[in-house]
């Protein structure tokens, strides 16, 4: 199957140890995985500053003259003047965050740990809906801080809590974006539970259930 390749109109730059390694006005977005990867004309990459093994010069005909720099090998990436985290942004991914009055109840090991009628529902292309709840609607006495953090190119940096129920610690079950990126400001300070690891009901039905 041929690679999906598109030209991006964004200027993309990458830095390592304070040095500019990539500066490209005509990058290509290449869908090697679910999300896209940037490829650059070889002339736009200072190859001598890329760590060994982190530079791949393409051998596919549709990528002739282009190279990929491993994302994690750089300290900072920018699209125009905005920092980008984790991977290149997919221009076809959309994040919608909608206020709702649906009743969301979360149970962990048979204990109700959250009940809210004022969730913010986050819809992200290709992913299940996520229900972000005000902290006042969560049993904060059951939460224990975690050192885990994750990053999202569309939402920012998430911090986590464990949930302690009947002496059992359910690790990294809840997350929150305290300072999300501008397009996700509506979930600032709200918390979300993994529906895959807790029982999340929406108006009495399991989250994600077909109606």
Buried (B, 14 or more C-beta within 10 A) or exposed (E): EEBEBEEBEBBBBBBBEEEEBBBBEEBBBBBEEEBBBBBBBEEBBBEEBBEEEBBBBBEEEEBEEBBBBEBEBBEEBBBEEEEBBBBBBBEEBEBEBEEBEEBBBBBBEEEEBBBBEBBBBBEBEEEEBBBBBBEEBBBEEBBBEBEEEBEBBBBBBBBBBBBBBEEEEBEBBBBBBEEBBEEBEBBBEBBBBBBEEBBBBBEEEEBEEEE
